Amino acid sequence: MTEPRGAHLVGSVPLGSTAEVFDTVCASLHDHIRRLPDGETGPRALWISFQLERLSQLEWFEMAPPVMEGAPPTLRLKPGMQAAEVDFGELGYANAAESSFALFEARQRDGQIPADVRFQISLPTPLANSWAWLGTDPQFAALHERYTEAFRHEVATIVDRIPPERICIQWDVCVEVWLYEGWVPVAAPDAKELCVAHVAHVADWVPEPAELGFHLCYGDWRHEHLRQPDDVGNVVGLVNACTARIDRPVSYVHIPVPIERDDAAFFAPGRELKLPGGCELYLGLVHMRDGESGARRRIATAQEIFPGFGIATECGMGRRPPDRGGNPETLTRLLELHAALAEPVR
């Protein structure tokens, strides 16, 4: 069996600044990464909560109760407001990417970041934000359409401001996984088709020569999945359906692996995975709680199914507990664990 090759960082990293992220990651994984995110530090650390703060300031919306106990509030249109009137404006993702890329470019010019590494821009699908913050509004369908168009403009701005050949845009596919798994009820005759169509639609926004990647996610609210999957079957089905509909190259797909699952039954549906030519696979099987021994058990089982893959954690690192990678000391140990488990890419 060939050893896993390369490490992938999903997006968020629990450090105080982009500079710290670049310095810390490169110190441990300099030769193991093909792409480097900015760590989604500051307001973006809690993933889509970044958008709740921005959208709540728009004149058309007011706060609404959360959909479940302990969750953040949601938004709804103020009485008398119509979805057609809403101007979402700049969403903040393009500005954040441009700012971080300036530092990335300087570090790469100085040789700290390898010359062939791309700047990775991890983005939630528009559905993640519209569903989370606007999903209970009676005019949700129209709001989702307008928000999606605003997000398309963000992506266009990113590739206008940053050379496409220097970047990778990763779509974080989470809500779509929940819907595809059947974990979340939806009033639609074919929820799976809606998910596939949305992911394929946003993939088309990413122009070559920018790379395109996908992170599949079971959820990371309070560092826990929404539910535990029975196996990789539904995620594999979603990946196959989406990549079959995307006309441009897909550079990689990341699939999470729960800590409890080192059994063949979990991985077995992976035999049906049909990645397009040149597409890398990263398995999110690195867990701090059982360290190298647990990861190697999962790797050994996965190697019976997948001919080759790199490694990663299940999700972004930004919301990890302090003893599991959530502070600088344990984060360094987590990054070094990646280096111990995978062969370098250069």
N, C-alpha and C positions, 0 to 999 in steps of 0.2 A: 504494500500500500504506500502511495506517496503521502508525505506529510502535508498538512495544510500549508498553503502558501499565501502570505500576506495577511494584514490586519485591516479592518475597516472600523472607522469611528462613525457612529450613526449621526451624531450632531452635537448635542449639548455636552458640555464638560464643566464640572463644578469648580470653576476657578473665577477669580475676580475680574479678569480682563482678557481680551483677545491676545494681548502680548504674552500673558502667562500661559495661555493655552498653547500657542505656537511653541514657546520655549519648552514647556513641560512635555508635550507630545513628541517633539523632535528629539529630545534628550533620550527618550526610551524607544521610540519607534521610527527613527530616522530612515532606516532601510527597509521597513516593513509596510509602509503606507504608499498608496498611489494617489490618495486624495486627502486633503486636510481641511476640516471645517473650522470655523472661528469659535466654536464652543457655545454659541448662542448665549452669551453672558448677559448680565444685566436684566432688562425688562423681558428678554426672550427666554429666560431660564426655565420658565414654567410653560413652555411650548405655546399653545394657542391662547393662554391667558393674556399674552401680549396684545392680542387683538381686542379682547374685552375692554381693556382700559381705553384703547383708541376709539373704538366704536361707541362706547358710552358717552364720549364727549361730543358726538354729532347731535345736531339740534333735533333730528327726527326721532330720537329714541329716548326711552326711559327704562329704568331698571325694573325687572320682573323677578318673581321668586325662582330659586333654583329648582331643577327638575328632580333632585333627590337630596336627602339630608346630608349636610357637610360639603356639598358642591358649591361652586361660585354661583352668583345670581346670573340670570339671563337678561336679554333685552327684548323689548317690544316697541312697536311704533306708538308714538303718542296718539291720543284720540284725535281723529280727523286727518291724520297723516296717511299718505298713500305711498306704496313702495316705489311707484314710478317717479316720485319726487326726490328720492334719496340719492345723494351724490356721495359715494364713499371716499372719493379723493385718493390721496396717497395712503397706502396701508403701512408703510414703514419698512417693508422687507428690502426694497431696492436701496434705500438710503443706508440701511445696516450693511448690506453686502458691499456697497461701494466703499464705505468707511473701512471695513475689515480688509478688503482687497488691497487697499493702499499699504497697510502694514504687511500683509502677506507678500506683496511685490517687493517691498524693501527687504524683508527677511530672505526672500529667495535670491534677490540680487546679491546679498551678502554671503550666500552659501549656506545659511542655517537650514533653510528648507531646500530639499533636493530640487534640481532644475526641472525634472520631469513630473513633479507632483502638481496636481491641479487643485485650485481653490474650490472647495465643496460648499455649495449653498443648499442647505437642507430646508425645504419648505413644506408646510402642511398643505394638503389638497384644499381647495376652496370649500369643499363640502364639510371638512372638519370644523372650520370656523363658522360657516353659516348655520350648520346643523346644531352646533353647541350653543351659539349665542342668540340665534334668531329662529331656531326650530319650532318654538311654541307659538310664534306669531301667526295669525290666520292668513297673512299675506306671504308666508314663507317662500312659496314657489317663485314669486316675483322678486323677492329680496335675494334669494339664492342666485337667481340669474344675474341680477345687477352686481352682486358681490363677486361672482365668478368673472364677470367682465372687468371689474376693477383689479382683480388678481392677475388676469391676463396682461393688463397694462403694466403691472409690477414686473412680471417676467420680461416683457418687452423692454422695459427700462433697464433692467439688469444687463441684458445682452447688448444694449446700446451703450452702456457706460463702461462695461468690463469686456475685454476681448474674449469672445466665445471660446477660442482655442485654449484659454487659460483656466476655464472653469468646468465644473460638473454641477448640474442641478439635480438634486435628489428630491423626489416626492415622497413624503411620509404618508403612507397609506394605512390609516388606522380605522376611521369610521367605516370605510368600505369593507375592511376585514370583518368588523363586527356584523355588518349587514349581510355579508356573504356567508358568514358562519351561522346566521339566523339567531344571533344573540339579542338583536334589537328589532322589535316589531316595526314594520313600515307599511303605510297604506298605499301599496303599489302592487300591481299584478306580478311584476318580475323584478324584485329587488336586486338580484344578482346582475341582471342586464343593466340596470341603472348604475351599479358600481363600476362595471367594466366600461361602460360608455363614458363615465366621468373621468376615470383614470386615463383612458386612451385619449380623451379630448385634451386634458391638460398636458399629456406627453407631447402632443403635436405642437405645443407652444414653444418647445425647446428646440432651437435651430442648431443644425450642425454648423461648425465643428464642436460646439459645446457637448459634453458628455451628458447622458441621461441615466439616472439610477433610481432604484426603488427600495425603500425600507418598508417592509410589511410589519405590522404592529398589532399585538393583542391588547394594548393599553398599558399605561404606566402611571395611572393615578395613584399617588402615594406609594409608588414603586410596586404596584400590584397590577396584574392583568384584570381586565373586565371579567373574563372567565378563563378557565383553562381549556385549551383545545383538546379534542380527542386524539388528533394526529395532525400531520401537515397536509392532509388531503384537501381541505377547502382553500388553504393558502396556495397550494400548488395549482388548483383549479383556477383561482383568480389570476395568478401569474400567467398561466398558459393562455387564458382567454384575453388578457390585456395585451401581452406581447404579440399575439397573433394579429391583433388589430392595429398595431403601431408600425408605421412604415419606415421609421428611421431606426438606426442602431440603438440597442440598449446595452449600456456598459456593464451593469451589474444589478443583481437582485440580492437583498438581504432578508433572510428568514429567521425569526426568533425560535429558540429552543428552550422550553422551560427546564428549570434545574432538576425537576423530578424525572425527566424523561431521557433515559439512556437506553430505552428498550427498542427492539426492532419494530414493534407494532407502530410506534410513533412515526418513525422515519419511512416505513414501507411505502406509503403513497407517493413518496418522492421519486419512485421509479417512473412515474408518469410525467415528471417535470420536463418540459420541452423549452429549454432556453434557446434563444436565437444565437447564431454563430458569433463567437467573440464575447459573449456575455459571461461575466464572472459571477460566481455564487459565493456569498458569505453567509455562514451559519452563526447565529447569535447564541453560541453555546458556552461562552465564558462567564462563569459565576464566581463571585468572590467567596461565597459561603463554603464551596467544596473545592475551590482552588484548582491546582493542576491535575490532581487525581480525578476529580469529577469531570473536568473538561476532557481529559483523555478517554474516559469511558464513553462520553457522548461522541467524541471524534471517532473512536473505533467502530461504534455502531453505524454512524453516518457514512463511514468509508465503505460499508457494504452496499450502500445505496447510491451514493453520489461519487462520480469518478474523480472529482477534484473540487476543492473549495478553500476559501480563506475563512478567517474567524473574526468574531466580534462579540460584543455583549448583546443582550436581547434588545435593548433600546438605548436611547441616549443616557449618558452618565450623569446628567445634571441634577437628577432628583434622587440620587442614591443616599442611603443613610451614611453617617460619618464613618462607621466601621467597615463599610463595604464599598469604599471608593469615593465617599462624599467629602473627604478633606484632602489637602495636598499630599499628606504622607501615605494614606491608603490608596489614593488615586495613582500615585507613582507605582505602588505595588501591583495595582490592577493593570496598568500599562505594561509593566515588566512581565506580567503573566502572559500577556498577548505575545510578547517577543519570545518567551520560552516555549510557547505552543506552536508557533508557526515559523516557516522558513521565510527569510527575507525576499523581497521582490527585486532587489538590486544588489 
